[in-house]
Amino acid sequence: MKKTLLFVALVLATMCLNAQTTHTVYCELLGEGTTFGNKVKVSVDFGQKGCYKFSDNTLVDEKGKDIKFNSMVDAMNYMSKFGWKFLQTYVFISTTLDKGSKVYEYHWILSKDVTNDNDVTNGFSTKEQYEQKHKNKKMR
């Protein structure tokens, strides 16, 4: 009887551990600023389909307004509050055609261990998520 109870306890413990397995997800923070600008507009790329629209994936506050960060480090500090870890960075520099000023596009690669894919954006929203959430509320 004791062996049977021990066996059942081990099986249940193993099932609970397997149910909580984590996997790593990645995202790319895309920051855009100009030579003379003092704020950075940041969007997030999770690799999902349709992520080419910069504004749809811009980080927004609880009112749906774009969050303007002081720098990419400021944005990274914001993301670290939600469990994201820094992996790598690179910068792409281009020149605007109309004014000839330089545009800096910052790319920061981050990772996070999650147990559920719904945990990826816990704590923050993109513009697309905010608009979808409020669209669903209006439809009810």
N, C-alpha and C positions, 0 to 999 in steps of 0.2 A: 504494500500500500504506500509506504514512504517513497519507494522508488518511482511509483507511478505519479505521485504528487510532484516529486522532484522533476521528473521528465516533463510533465505538463507545465510546470513553472518555467523550465528552461525554454520550452517551445514558445510560450507566451512572451518571455523576455526577448527572444530572438525576433519574433514577429514585431514587437514594439520597436526594437532597434532598426529593423529593416524599414519600417514605416517612416522613420525619421532620417533616412539617408539624405545627405545634402549633395548638391551639385553646384558647380561654379558657373555663374553667368557673367557676361562681359558687357560693357557699354563704352561708348566713346562720347566724351564731352566735347562739343564743338563750340569754341568761343570765337566771337567776331568783334574786332575793334579796329579803329583807325589810328593813324599816326598821332592825331591830336585829341582823340577821345580819351576820357578818363574812366569809362565804364565798359564792361564787357557783357555782351548779350550771349547767353549760353543755351544751347539745345543739347538734347541727348539722343544718341543713336543706339538702339538696342538690336539693330540688325533686322528689324521687322520690315515687311514689305511696305513700300510707300514712304520710307523714312527720308527721302530726298528733299522733302519740303522743310526748309529750315524753321519757318515760323510755327508749323504745327507741333514741333517737338521742343519748342522753347520752354524752359522752366518757368512756371508761373506760381504766384502766391495763392492763398486761399480765396482771393477775389477774382482770380483769373488774369491778373496783370503780370506782364513780363517782369521777371526778377532781373535787375541790373546788378551785376557783381563788380566789385572794385578791381578784381583781377581773377585770373584762373585759379590762383591759390585760394582766394575767397570762395570760389565755386567748389573747389575740392574740399575745403573745410565744411561747406554746406552738405556735400554728398557723403562725407565721412560720418556725419551724424546718423546716417541711415545705413551704415555698415559697408559702404563702398571703400575699396582699397586701391591706391594708386599703383599702376604698373609701368606706364611708359608715356612719353610725350613727344610731339614734334610740331613744327610750325610751318605753315604754308603762307608765303608772302606774294601778294599780287598788287598791281597798280590799277587804279580806277581810270577809265577812259576819259571821263568828263573833267576831272580836276587834277589828275595825275598824282593824287595822294596814294600812299601805300595802305593796303588793307591786310591786316594780320589775322590769319585763321589758325587758332590754337586747337590742337587735337590732343586730348588726354585720354588714355585707355585705362579703364577701371575694372575691377572685378568684385564679386560678392558671392558668398556661399549662401544658398537658399535651400529650403526643404520643399518649397512650393513655388511655382512660377508666378503666382499671384503676389508673392513677397518682393518681387523685383522693384516695384515703384512704391513700396510702403513709405509713407511720410512725405512724399512730394508728388507733384503732378506736372505733366506737360500741358501745353495749350490744347492739344488735341484731346487728351484725357478729360480735361476740365470741361471743354465744350460738349463732349459726348455725355458726360455725367449730367450736365445741366439740361441737355436736350432730352435725355431720358426722363428727368424730373418733370419737364413741361408736358411730356406725352402722357403722363399718368393721370 
